[in-house]
């Protein structure tokens, strides 16, 4: 059984998509062990409570430095025996110590087709405002492994979404969530849980079957 932690800063719509996908069997062999937010008021923690999932606030502002924050995060992840960390709208600059400890075991969902409209400062409606300002006809979402750079790291899945004349950032945001984010994030979690994802030369590959690849929890990381 793959145990995951879902890290969220806001309402948790992607968290809900994961909860629902586990419940309906779309995501198999996976349990949400804990939901972590940097904000005590985040509705994501209420979603966790309603689903019977432990929810914890770990606010980096409450720690003297990033090393202490990293220690608190990694300590919690180990306490809940987490094998995969999922950033689902987690607006925190993650210390390198966490990334090093969970190398190739942290994934993120970003609401654009990376490498477009991504990096520091590109989050929430700002991403969709950038897409519309550029006149893009297609946007989408990307699930990728997390490394030391913002919105950078091996891409696991992408899904395109059309941009229409007259779209507002809010309308486009909703379409990207509904048509892309809520679909490919659970799919990526399921693929990893089935042991079908591996990395070679910093590129993600997905096997058609899981016979020859062990789950992350069985080997402590992905093959490089």
C-alpha positions in Angstrom: 0.0 0.0 0.0 1.4 3.4 -1.1 1.1 6.0 1.7 1.0 9.6 0.5 1.1 13.0 2.1 -0.8 15.7 0.3 0.5 19.3 0.9 -1.9 22.1 0.3 -2.1 25.8 1.0 -5.7 26.6 0.1 -9.1 25.1 -0.7 -7.9 21.7 -1.7 -9.8 21.0 -4.9 -6.9 18.8 -6.1 -6.9 17.0 -2.7 -10.6 16.3 -3.2 -10.0 14.9 -6.6 -7.4 12.5 -5.1 -9.8 11.5 -2.2 -12.6 10.8 -4.7 -10.3 8.9 -7.1 -9.2 6.6 -4.3 -12.8 6.1 -3.1 -14.0 5.2 -6.6 -11.0 2.9 -7.3 -9.5 5.0 -10.0 -6.4 5.3 -7.8 -5.5 1.9 -6.5 -3.2 0.6 -3.7 -2.9 4.1 -2.2 -3.8 5.7 1.1 -3.6 9.4 2.1 -1.7 9.1 5.3 -1.7 12.8 6.2 -2.7 16.2 4.8 -0.3 19.0 5.5 -0.9 22.7 5.1 1.1 25.8 5.9 -2.1 27.6 6.8 -4.3 26.6 9.8 -7.3 28.2 8.0 -6.9 26.2 4.8 -10.2 24.5 3.8 -8.1 21.6 2.7 -7.7 20.7 6.4 -11.5 20.6 6.7 -11.7 18.4 3.6 -9.2 16.0 5.3 -11.2 16.0 8.6 -14.5 15.2 6.7 -12.7 12.3 5.0 -11.3 11.0 8.2 -7.7 11.8 7.2 -5.2 13.3 9.7 -4.6 17.0 9.0 -1.7 19.0 10.3 -0.6 22.7 10.0 3.2 23.1 9.7 3.8 26.8 9.1 7.3 27.7 8.1 6.9 31.2 9.7 6.8 29.5 13.1 10.3 28.1 12.8 13.6 30.0 13.3 15.0 28.9 10.0 14.4 26.7 7.0 16.5 23.9 8.5 14.1 23.7 11.5 11.1 23.8 9.1 12.6 21.1 7.0 13.2 18.9 10.1 9.6 19.4 11.1 8.3 18.4 7.7 10.5 15.4 7.2 9.8 14.2 10.8 6.1 14.3 10.1 6.5 12.5 6.8 8.5 9.7 8.5 6.0 9.5 11.4 3.2 8.7 8.9 5.5 6.4 6.9 5.0 8.4 3.7 6.5 7.1 0.5 5.2 9.8 -1.9 4.7 13.5 -1.2 2.1 15.3 -3.4 2.2 19.1 -3.7 -1.4 20.0 -4.7 -1.4 23.8 -4.6 1.3 24.1 -2.0 2.6 27.7 -2.1 5.7 27.2 0.0 9.4 27.5 -1.0 10.5 24.0 -0.1 13.9 23.8 1.6 16.5 21.8 -0.2 16.8 19.5 2.8 13.3 18.1 2.1 13.9 17.6 -1.6 17.2 15.8 -0.8 15.5 13.5 1.7 12.7 12.7 -0.7 14.5 12.9 -4.0 12.2 11.6 -6.8 9.5 11.0 -4.2 7.8 14.5 -4.4 5.5 15.4 -7.2 3.7 18.7 -8.0 0.8 19.8 -10.1 1.2 23.1 -12.1 -1.6 24.7 -14.1 0.3 25.2 -17.3 2.2 23.2 -19.9 5.7 23.5 -18.4 8.1 25.1 -19.4 5.6 27.8 -20.4 4.1 30.1 -17.7 6.0 28.6 -14.7 8.7 29.4 -12.2 8.9 31.8 -9.3 5.8 34.0 -9.1 3.6 31.8 -11.3 0.8 30.5 -9.2 -3.0 30.7 -9.0 -4.6 33.1 -11.3 -1.3 34.7 -12.2 -0.6 31.6 -14.4 -3.8 32.0 -16.3 -3.4 35.8 -16.6 0.0 35.1 -18.2 -1.5 32.6 -20.7 -4.2 35.1 -21.8 -1.8 38.0 -22.0 0.4 35.8 -24.3 -2.5 35.1 -26.6 -2.0 31.3 -26.2 -4.7 29.1 -27.9 -3.8 26.1 -25.8 -2.8 25.7 -22.1 -3.1 22.8 -19.7 -1.5 21.3 -16.6 1.6 19.4 -15.8 2.6 16.9 -13.1 6.3 16.7 -12.5 8.8 15.6 -10.0 10.1 18.3 -7.7 13.7 19.4 -7.7 15.6 22.5 -6.3 14.1 24.8 -9.0 10.6 26.1 -9.0 8.3 24.2 -11.5 11.3 22.3 -12.8 12.1 18.7 -12.7 11.2 15.6 -14.8 7.7 15.8 -16.3 5.4 12.8 -15.6 2.2 13.8 -17.3 0.7 16.7 -19.2 -2.8 17.4 -20.6 -3.7 20.2 -22.9 -6.8 22.5 -22.5 -8.2 24.9 -25.1 -8.2 28.6 -24.5 -11.3 30.4 -25.9 -12.0 33.9 -27.1 -13.5 35.8 -24.1 -12.0 33.7 -21.4 -11.2 35.4 -18.1 -8.5 34.1 -15.8 -11.2 32.7 -13.5 -13.0 30.9 -16.3 -9.7 29.5 -17.7 -8.6 28.4 -14.2 -11.8 26.4 -13.7 -11.5 24.7 -17.1 -7.9 23.7 -16.5 -8.8 22.3 -13.1 -11.8 20.3 -14.4 -10.3 19.1 -17.7 -6.6 18.6 -16.7 -5.5 18.9 -13.1 -8.2 16.7 -11.5 -7.5 14.0 -14.0 -3.7 13.8 -14.4 -2.7 14.3 -10.7 -4.7 11.1 -9.6 -3.4 9.3 -12.7 0.2 10.1 -11.8 -0.3 8.9 -8.3 -1.8 5.7 -9.5 1.0 5.1 -12.0 3.7 5.6 -9.3 1.8 3.3 -6.9 1.7 0.6 -9.6 5.5 1.0 -10.0 5.2 2.0 -13.7 7.2 5.2 -13.5 10.9 5.4 -13.7 13.6 8.0 -14.7 16.5 7.7 -17.1 18.7 10.6 -18.0 16.3 13.0 -16.2 13.4 11.9 -18.4 10.3 10.1 -17.0 9.3 6.9 -18.7 6.1 5.0 -18.0 5.9 1.2 -18.5 2.8 -0.4 -20.0 2.7 -2.9 -17.1 4.1 -3.1 -13.6 5.7 -6.5 -13.7 9.3 -5.4 -13.7 9.1 -2.1 -11.6 8.8 -2.0 -7.9 6.7 0.6 -6.1 8.5 3.6 -4.6 7.8 2.3 -1.1 9.7 -0.8 -1.9 12.9 0.8 -3.0 13.0 4.3 -1.5 13.1 6.2 -4.7 13.0 6.0 -8.5 15.8 4.6 -10.6 18.0 7.3 -12.2 
